[in-house]
């Protein structure tokens, strides 16, 4: 009888298909919770973003960089996107016709203390607008690009387009008009 009780006890303590099914269900529930509170929150937040325009300045750039900005703004393929320099975080769309150029100049003092304008004939200051998505954070009051990156007037960003890399300084962030 002793051997028979030992065999029954081993069968009761063993691992079977029902145990495996319970473990799989528990892991699926945990994965569902993680998905709900991470990935799906980002998807829901993305639908609540508003459209904004970032006005920028890129100073003392050569003619080739001006040409690259023009090509990006006028890209017929619809690839007028601006990304952060990492190449994966999208900033927004460079709006056609918004990019303007002026010859670069700076103020300096001469030996008598007078302000003198110095012109750089081969360099230009570019300004333009990028249409982007985001919202104004209630926590910081800053514009939150794509719900992740806080930006403010005066911020500098290293960005890239299909045609070149640039450093831009944000000069304004404004919400788009309702009809857009």
Backbone as CSV, one residue per row, in Angstrom:
resi,resn,N_x,N_y,N_z,CA_x,CA_y,CA_z,C_x,C_y,C_z
1,UNK,0.797,-1.183,0.000,0.000,0.000,0.000,0.846,1.256,0.000
2,UNK,1.995,1.134,0.605,2.881,2.285,0.689,3.309,2.754,-0.706
3,UNK,3.663,1.861,-1.581,4.077,2.211,-2.942,2.934,2.849,-3.731
4,UNK,1.727,2.355,-3.475,0.574,2.892,-4.187,0.315,4.344,-3.776
5,UNK,0.456,4.688,-2.506,0.284,6.062,-2.023,1.367,6.979,-2.577
6,UNK,2.593,6.480,-2.713,3.682,7.273,-3.279,3.408,7.618,-4.737
7,UNK,2.884,6.674,-5.503,2.569,6.912,-6.915,1.464,7.944,-7.036
8,UNK,0.419,7.862,-6.196,-0.678,8.829,-6.233,-0.179,10.230,-5.851
9,UNK,0.698,10.312,-4.875,1.239,11.596,-4.442,2.071,12.239,-5.553
10,UNK,2.846,11.437,-6.290,3.650,11.973,-7.396,2.748,12.504,-8.499
11,UNK,1.648,11.811,-8.779,0.731,12.260,-9.819,0.077,13.579,-9.439
12,UNK,-0.252,13.782,-8.174,-0.886,15.022,-7.734,0.066,16.212,-7.807
13,UNK,1.340,16.036,-7.577,2.307,17.123,-7.577,2.904,17.392,-8.954
14,UNK,2.598,16.622,-9.943,3.192,16.761,-11.269,2.619,17.944,-12.050
15,UNK,3.291,18.318,-13.099,2.921,19.415,-13.986,2.103,18.825,-15.133
16,UNK,0.923,19.398,-15.442,0.107,18.851,-16.518,-0.342,19.964,-17.471
17,UNK,-1.180,19.646,-18.434,-1.607,20.580,-19.474,-2.443,21.730,-18.901
18,UNK,-3.229,21.458,-17.903,-4.047,22.520,-17.301,-3.146,23.553,-16.629
19,UNK,-2.079,23.117,-15.979,-1.126,24.052,-15.374,-0.481,24.938,-16.435
20,UNK,-0.110,24.335,-17.540,0.497,25.095,-18.637,-0.487,26.115,-19.187
21,UNK,-1.748,25.744,-19.342,-2.772,26.648,-19.844,-2.970,27.830,-18.889
22,UNK,-2.974,27.587,-17.610,-3.130,28.664,-16.620,-1.948,29.630,-16.692
23,UNK,-0.747,29.120,-16.821,0.442,29.977,-16.918,0.385,30.828,-18.184
24,UNK,-0.021,30.232,-19.304,-0.132,30.978,-20.562,-1.177,32.088,-20.426
25,UNK,-2.301,31.808,-19.805,-3.341,32.822,-19.620,-2.854,33.974,-18.735
26,UNK,-2.113,33.658,-17.683,-1.580,34.707,-16.806,-0.583,35.581,-17.567
27,UNK,0.304,34.964,-18.356,1.274,35.737,-19.146,0.569,36.594,-20.195
28,UNK,-0.491,36.080,-20.810,-1.246,36.854,-21.798,-1.917,38.057,-21.136
29,UNK,-2.433,37.880,-19.931,-3.062,38.993,-19.223,-2.038,40.075,-18.887
30,UNK,-0.859,39.669,-18.452,0.202,40.638,-18.144,0.634,41.378,-19.406
31,UNK,0.812,40.654,-20.501,1.192,41.291,-21.775,0.111,42.265,-22.229
32,UNK,-1.146,41.922,-22.036,-2.244,42.813,-22.398,-2.224,44.100,-21.597
33,UNK,-1.938,44.000,-20.319,-1.851,45.199,-19.482,-0.699,46.099,-19.906
34,UNK,0.441,45.500,-20.170,1.604,46.281,-20.605,1.291,46.975,-21.920
35,UNK,0.686,46.271,-22.852,0.340,46.846,-24.149,-0.652,47.987,-23.965
36,UNK,-1.624,47.791,-23.111,-2.658,48.803,-22.898,-2.077,50.099,-22.353
37,UNK,-1.167,49.993,-21.418,-0.666,51.187,-20.755,0.602,51.756,-21.378
38,UNK,1.109,51.171,-22.436,2.277,51.750,-23.118,1.942,52.064,-24.560
39,UNK,1.818,51.077,-25.370,1.628,51.266,-26.809,0.302,51.944,-27.120
40,UNK,-0.783,51.477,-26.558,-2.092,52.031,-26.890,-2.261,53.454,-26.377
41,UNK,-1.626,53.819,-25.279,-1.676,55.208,-24.814,-1.057,56.136,-25.844
42,UNK,0.057,55.725,-26.448,0.694,56.540,-27.474,-0.216,56.706,-28.680
43,UNK,-0.915,55.646,-29.066,-1.829,55.715,-30.208,-2.985,56.648,-29.900
44,UNK,-3.560,56.552,-28.710,-4.660,57.432,-28.331,-4.194,58.881,-28.262
45,UNK,-3.010,59.121,-27.695,-2.488,60.478,-27.593,-2.244,61.080,-28.970
46,UNK,-1.765,60.287,-29.922,-1.469,60.791,-31.257,-2.714,61.337,-31.928
47,UNK,-3.866,60.762,-31.648,-5.091,61.241,-32.272,-5.551,62.558,-31.653
48,UNK,-5.048,62.909,-30.478,-5.467,64.140,-29.831,-4.497,65.294,-30.067
49,UNK,-3.499,65.111,-30.907,-2.542,66.182,-31.192,-3.182,67.240,-32.073
50,UNK,-2.698,68.455,-31.911,-3.139,69.568,-32.739,-2.037,69.901,-33.731
51,UNK,-2.413,70.626,-34.781,-1.451,71.054,-35.791,-0.870,72.409,-35.384
52,UNK,0.451,72.509,-35.459,1.169,73.736,-35.124,2.154,74.059,-36.243
53,UNK,2.582,75.318,-36.268,3.646,75.744,-37.173,4.830,76.213,-36.347
54,UNK,5.985,75.635,-36.627,7.236,76.076,-36.012,7.931,76.975,-37.017
55,UNK,8.176,78.222,-36.636,8.939,79.134,-37.483,10.389,79.036,-37.018
56,UNK,11.309,78.948,-37.975,12.708,78.751,-37.619,13.615,79.681,-38.398
57,UNK,14.846,79.772,-37.897,15.914,80.511,-38.572,17.132,79.600,-38.595
58,UNK,17.806,79.565,-39.718,19.067,78.842,-39.845,20.077,79.849,-40.371
59,UNK,21.038,80.206,-39.543,21.937,81.301,-39.873,23.245,80.872,-40.497
60,UNK,23.741,81.762,-41.347,25.049,81.628,-41.984,25.233,80.273,-42.670
61,UNK,24.304,79.971,-43.563,24.398,78.719,-44.313,24.857,79.021,-45.738
62,UNK,25.558,78.097,-46.378,26.022,78.328,-47.749,24.889,78.161,-48.761
63,UNK,25.165,78.535,-50.006,24.171,78.432,-51.074,23.691,76.992,-51.259
64,UNK,24.579,76.021,-51.092,24.180,74.619,-51.256,23.116,74.212,-50.222
65,UNK,23.208,74.735,-49.011,22.193,74.452,-47.996,20.871,75.134,-48.342
66,UNK,20.944,76.335,-48.919,19.723,77.012,-49.381,19.039,76.178,-50.461
67,UNK,19.832,75.647,-51.371,19.278,74.800,-52.435,18.639,73.541,-51.850
68,UNK,19.259,72.970,-50.836,18.708,71.768,-50.195,17.375,72.083,-49.508
69,UNK,17.276,73.227,-48.853,16.004,73.617,-48.236,14.930,73.831,-49.301
70,UNK,15.295,74.483,-50.402,14.342,74.684,-51.500,13.860,73.346,-52.059
71,UNK,14.781,72.425,-52.288,14.412,71.107,-52.809,13.474,70.389,-51.849
72,UNK,13.734,70.484,-50.559,12.877,69.831,-49.566,11.481,70.431,-49.599
73,UNK,11.380,71.754,-49.606,10.077,72.422,-49.582,9.267,72.137,-50.840
74,UNK,9.937,71.959,-51.972,9.244,71.767,-53.245,9.219,70.311,-53.699
75,UNK,9.571,69.387,-52.829,9.692,67.978,-53.219,8.378,67.455,-53.773
76,UNK,8.398,67.067,-55.035,7.208,66.571,-55.721,6.806,65.183,-55.231
77,UNK,7.727,64.453,-54.610,7.427,63.105,-54.122,6.679,63.136,-52.790
78,UNK,6.440,64.313,-52.255,5.791,64.403,-50.954,6.730,64.088,-49.811
79,UNK,8.024,64.128,-50.067,9.001,63.828,-49.022,9.660,65.103,-48.515
80,UNK,8.821,66.050,-48.128,9.346,67.302,-47.602,9.398,67.264,-46.079
81,UNK,9.677,66.079,-45.543,9.735,65.879,-44.101,11.056,66.346,-43.515
82,UNK,10.965,66.847,-42.306,12.125,67.246,-41.525,12.193,66.305,-40.325
83,UNK,13.362,65.722,-40.102,13.571,64.791,-38.998,14.635,65.344,-38.063
84,UNK,14.608,64.897,-36.808,15.739,65.193,-35.942,16.942,64.473,-36.509
85,UNK,18.128,64.860,-36.107,19.332,64.326,-36.719,19.477,62.817,-36.536
86,UNK,18.733,62.217,-35.599,18.791,60.764,-35.454,18.141,60.056,-36.641
87,UNK,17.384,60.787,-37.455,16.800,60.228,-38.671,15.517,59.459,-38.462
88,UNK,15.057,59.302,-37.239,13.840,58.537,-36.997,12.716,59.364,-36.395
89,UNK,13.028,60.424,-35.667,12.003,61.249,-35.038,11.581,62.344,-36.010
90,UNK,10.344,62.262,-36.462,9.843,63.228,-37.431,9.464,64.523,-36.722
91,UNK,9.963,65.646,-37.237,9.590,66.959,-36.715,8.312,67.409,-37.409
92,UNK,8.301,67.387,-38.733,7.126,67.798,-39.485,7.450,68.013,-40.943
93,UNK,6.548,68.735,-41.624,6.673,69.006,-43.050,7.148,70.442,-43.269
94,UNK,8.180,70.606,-44.062,8.621,71.943,-44.442,7.599,72.486,-45.433
95,UNK,6.977,73.604,-45.105,5.895,74.103,-45.941,6.448,74.819,-47.170
96,UNK,5.846,74.509,-48.298,6.279,75.082,-49.577,6.057,76.592,-49.559
97,UNK,7.012,77.319,-50.087,6.907,78.768,-50.180,7.209,79.508,-48.894
98,UNK,7.517,78.793,-47.821,7.763,79.484,-46.551,9.227,79.844,-46.349
99,UNK,10.123,79.256,-47.129,11.554,79.472,-46.907,12.013,80.724,-47.653
100,UNK,12.646,81.631,-46.906,13.200,82.854,-47.505,14.657,82.986,-47.077
101,UNK,15.416,83.725,-47.858,16.853,83.885,-47.614,17.227,85.358,-47.668
102,UNK,18.138,85.720,-46.790,18.747,87.047,-46.807,20.246,86.864,-46.657
103,UNK,21.041,87.743,-47.265,22.487,87.639,-47.066,22.832,87.788,-45.581
104,UNK,23.734,86.965,-45.108,24.130,87.023,-43.694,24.908,88.295,-43.409
105,UNK,24.615,88.841,-42.243,25.356,90.004,-41.789,25.361,89.994,-40.270
106,UNK,26.345,90.651,-39.722,26.455,90.730,-38.267,26.910,92.130,-37.882
107,UNK,26.612,92.514,-36.662,27.057,93.817,-36.164,28.332,93.633,-35.355
108,UNK,29.266,94.517,-35.590,30.525,94.503,-34.839,30.895,95.940,-34.504
109,UNK,31.779,96.081,-33.546,32.247,97.417,-33.183,33.602,97.684,-33.832
110,UNK,33.748,98.903,-34.368,35.060,99.266,-34.900,35.921,99.797,-33.748
111,UNK,37.115,100.261,-34.070,38.046,100.686,-33.025,37.556,101.917,-32.257
112,UNK,36.621,102.666,-32.848,36.071,103.852,-32.179,34.807,103.532,-31.380
113,UNK,34.364,102.272,-31.398,33.162,101.883,-30.657,31.881,102.024,-31.444
114,UNK,31.986,102.349,-32.735,30.804,102.472,-33.580,30.356,101.095,-34.072
115,UNK,29.035,100.933,-34.198,28.487,99.684,-34.735,28.645,99.682,-36.251
116,UNK,29.203,98.559,-36.749,29.436,98.408,-38.182,28.805,97.086,-38.633
117,UNK,28.096,97.133,-39.760,27.490,95.919,-40.313,28.524,95.219,-41.188
118,UNK,28.748,93.937,-40.904,29.670,93.141,-41.712,28.839,92.174,-42.539
119,UNK,29.020,92.198,-43.858,28.269,91.342,-44.776,29.110,90.112,-45.130
120,UNK,28.431,88.963,-45.218,29.069,87.718,-45.658,28.459,87.361,-47.009
121,UNK,29.148,87.644,-48.104,28.533,87.471,-49.425,28.236,86.012,-49.790
122,UNK,28.927,85.056,-49.212,28.715,83.651,-49.573,27.825,82.899,-48.587
123,UNK,27.315,83.592,-47.565,26.484,82.938,-46.555,25.119,83.607,-46.468
124,UNK,24.114,82.823,-46.094,22.742,83.317,-46.043,22.094,82.932,-44.725
125,UNK,21.096,83.735,-44.327,20.233,83.418,-43.200,18.895,82.982,-43.789
126,UNK,18.478,81.759,-43.468,17.218,81.216,-43.979,16.176,81.227,-42.880
127,UNK,14.941,81.516,-43.252,13.808,81.380,-42.345,12.751,80.547,-43.046
128,UNK,11.947,79.849,-42.266,10.904,79.017,-42.850,9.946,78.517,-41.797
129,UNK,9.005,77.671,-42.243,8.001,77.123,-41.337,7.896,75.613,-41.527
130,UNK,7.705,74.925,-40.412,7.516,73.478,-40.417,6.146,73.195,-39.811
131,UNK,5.307,72.482,-40.556,3.993,72.079,-40.057,4.178,70.793,-39.259
132,UNK,3.737,70.783,-38.000,3.986,69.628,-37.144,2.774,69.332,-36.266
133,UNK,2.872,68.259,-35.500,1.804,67.818,-34.610,2.304,67.848,-33.168
134,UNK,1.432,68.193,-32.235,1.797,68.195,-30.833,0.755,68.922,-30.005
135,UNK,1.148,69.316,-28.803,0.254,70.043,-27.914,1.102,70.836,-26.925
136,UNK,0.465,71.767,-26.242,1.143,72.534,-25.212,0.969,71.779,-23.901
137,UNK,2.074,71.455,-23.270,2.070,70.674,-22.035,1.510,71.495,-20.883
138,UNK,0.587,70.894,-20.138,0.057,71.585,-18.970,1.076,71.601,-17.828
139,UNK,2.035,70.679,-17.870,3.060,70.602,-16.822,4.114,71.683,-16.970
140,UNK,4.653,71.836,-18.186,5.779,72.753,-18.398,5.402,74.022,-19.145
141,UNK,4.271,74.012,-19.842,3.883,75.154,-20.661,4.603,75.199,-21.991
142,UNK,5.472,74.213,-22.241,6.224,74.154,-23.492,5.433,73.374,-24.529
143,UNK,5.746,73.626,-25.773,5.152,72.850,-26.861,5.784,71.465,-26.847
144,UNK,4.976,70.434,-26.877,5.468,69.054,-26.842,5.270,68.439,-28.229
145,UNK,6.361,68.375,-28.989,6.347,67.835,-30.348,6.058,66.341,-30.302
146,UNK,5.050,65.910,-31.051,4.651,64.499,-31.121,4.381,63.906,-29.738
147,UNK,4.096,64.752,-28.770,3.807,64.284,-27.423,5.024,63.845,-26.641
148,UNK,6.224,64.081,-27.166,7.421,63.547,-26.511,8.509,64.570,-26.226
149,UNK,8.762,65.491,-27.149,9.916,66.389,-27.047,9.444,67.809,-26.780
150,UNK,9.858,68.392,-25.644,9.491,69.767,-25.313,10.357,70.742,-26.101
151,UNK,9.688,71.698,-26.759,10.375,72.737,-27.523,9.867,74.092,-27.083
152,UNK,10.730,75.080,-27.195,10.344,76.452,-26.871,11.068,77.391,-27.820
153,UNK,10.585,78.620,-27.883,11.242,79.639,-28.693,12.668,79.801,-28.175
154,UNK,13.619,79.823,-29.089,15.028,79.924,-28.731,15.741,78.580,-28.720
155,UNK,14.979,77.474,-28.766,15.596,76.141,-28.810,16.317,75.940,-30.132
156,UNK,17.431,75.247,-30.076,18.144,74.865,-31.299,17.980,73.376,-31.513
157,UNK,17.739,73.003,-32.762,17.586,71.598,-33.126,18.518,71.266,-34.274
158,UNK,19.137,70.110,-34.198,19.886,69.589,-35.335,18.915,68.709,-36.099
159,UNK,18.633,69.099,-37.335,17.641,68.387,-38.132,18.253,67.941,-39.457
160,UNK,17.533,67.033,-40.104,17.957,66.599,-41.432,16.728,66.441,-42.309
161,UNK,16.966,66.604,-43.604,15.942,66.350,-44.606,16.524,65.339,-45.578
162,UNK,15.769,65.048,-46.590,16.249,64.128,-47.621,17.489,64.688,-48.314
163,UNK,17.637,66.028,-48.292,18.694,66.672,-49.066,19.840,67.272,-48.252
164,UNK,19.710,67.348,-46.916,20.808,67.938,-46.159,20.527,68.017,-44.670
165,UNK,21.565,68.384,-43.929,21.494,68.543,-42.473,21.583,70.029,-42.134
166,UNK,20.844,70.436,-41.084,20.790,71.840,-40.711,20.714,71.979,-39.201
167,UNK,21.103,73.137,-38.716,20.846,73.531,-37.339,19.851,74.673,-37.434
168,UNK,18.713,74.500,-36.764,17.687,75.541,-36.806,17.450,76.070,-35.398
169,UNK,17.103,77.335,-35.337,16.707,77.966,-34.081,15.225,78.290,-34.197
170,UNK,14.442,77.859,-33.223,12.999,78.097,-33.247,12.739,79.546,-32.863
171,UNK,12.010,80.257,-33.723,11.704,81.661,-33.458,10.244,81.875,-33.055
172,UNK,9.369,80.909,-33.381,7.958,81.003,-32.988,7.316,79.623,-33.095
173,UNK,6.320,79.389,-32.242,5.495,78.177,-32.319,4.055,78.646,-32.183
174,UNK,3.273,78.401,-33.243,1.892,78.889,-33.245,0.941,77.793,-33.695
175,UNK,-0.264,77.749,-33.107,-1.227,76.769,-33.559,-1.734,77.113,-34.964
176,UNK,-2.088,76.081,-35.714,-2.639,76.294,-37.056,-4.046,76.848,-36.933
177,UNK,-4.489,77.522,-37.979,-5.849,78.037,-37.994,-6.832,76.881,-38.080
178,UNK,-8.056,77.089,-37.629,-9.077,76.038,-37.586,-9.358,75.411,-38.934
179,UNK,-9.398,76.209,-40.010,-9.789,75.662,-41.298,-8.714,74.808,-41.962
180,UNK,-7.508,74.753,-41.442,-6.426,74.011,-42.101,-6.533,72.540,-41.871
